Amino acid sequence: MTVIGMNENGYRIGMSHQNCTISQEIVDKMRDMHEDEMVGYRRLSAIFGIRRSTVQKICKYYIRAQTPCKWRRING
């Protein structure tokens, strides 16, 4: 049985989204490095092997910024 996080509209979010390719640990590490250590988007892109535009959207909280408001159990 798997537990998935969902937003207020009932859509999968974060690591439980079916198209997710970047782990939450990497997202948190990127944000910490950018905010605390002032590492730029290009350097983060090179470190993690992720496109600069995606790194920028993550660090500016445009994507991967929702928190689950409910959880759902699914079989599989």
C-alpha positions as CSV (number, residue, x, y, z in Angstrom):
1,M,0.0,0.0,0.0
2,T,1.3,3.4,-1.0
3,V,0.4,6.8,0.6
4,I,0.3,9.8,-1.7
5,G,0.0,13.5,-0.8
6,M,-2.7,15.6,-2.4
7,N,-3.5,19.3,-2.6
8,E,-6.8,20.9,-1.8
9,N,-8.1,20.2,-5.4
10,G,-7.4,16.5,-5.0
11,Y,-4.3,16.4,-7.3
12,R,-1.1,14.5,-6.5
13,I,1.8,16.8,-5.5
14,G,5.5,16.5,-4.7
15,M,7.1,13.1,-4.7
16,S,3.8,11.3,-5.1
17,H,3.1,13.0,-8.4
18,Q,3.3,10.4,-11.2
19,N,5.7,12.6,-13.3
20,C,8.1,13.6,-10.4
21,T,11.8,13.0,-11.3
22,I,13.5,15.1,-8.6
23,S,13.4,13.9,-5.1
24,Q,12.3,16.1,-2.2
25,E,15.8,15.7,-0.7
26,I,17.4,17.3,-3.7
27,V,14.8,20.1,-3.8
28,D,15.5,20.9,-0.1
29,K,19.2,20.8,-0.6
30,M,19.0,23.1,-3.7
31,R,16.9,25.6,-1.8
32,D,19.2,25.5,1.3
33,M,22.3,26.0,-0.8
34,H,20.7,28.9,-2.7
35,E,19.2,30.6,0.3
36,D,21.9,30.0,3.0
37,E,25.1,29.7,0.9
38,M,24.2,32.0,-1.9
39,V,25.0,29.5,-4.6
40,G,23.8,30.6,-8.0
41,Y,21.3,28.9,-10.4
42,R,24.0,27.9,-12.9
43,R,26.2,26.3,-10.3
44,L,23.3,24.4,-8.8
45,S,22.4,23.3,-12.3
46,A,25.9,21.9,-12.8
47,I,26.0,20.3,-9.3
48,F,22.7,18.5,-9.6
49,G,22.5,18.0,-13.4
50,I,19.2,19.8,-13.7
51,R,18.3,22.5,-16.2
52,R,18.9,26.0,-14.9
53,S,15.4,27.1,-15.6
54,T,14.1,24.3,-13.4
55,V,16.5,25.1,-10.6
56,Q,15.3,28.7,-10.8
57,K,11.7,27.8,-10.6
58,I,12.3,25.5,-7.6
59,C,14.4,28.1,-5.7
60,K,11.8,30.8,-6.3
61,Y,9.0,28.4,-5.2
62,Y,7.2,28.5,-8.5
63,I,7.2,24.7,-8.6
64,R,7.4,22.1,-5.8
65,A,6.0,24.6,-3.3
66,Q,2.7,23.0,-2.2
67,T,2.2,21.0,0.9
68,P,-0.2,18.2,1.1
69,C,-3.6,19.0,2.8
70,K,-4.7,15.3,2.7
71,W,-3.3,11.9,2.1
72,R,-4.6,9.0,0.2
73,R,-3.8,5.3,0.3
74,I,-3.6,3.4,-2.9
75,N,-2.8,-0.3,-3.7
76,G,0.2,-1.0,-5.8
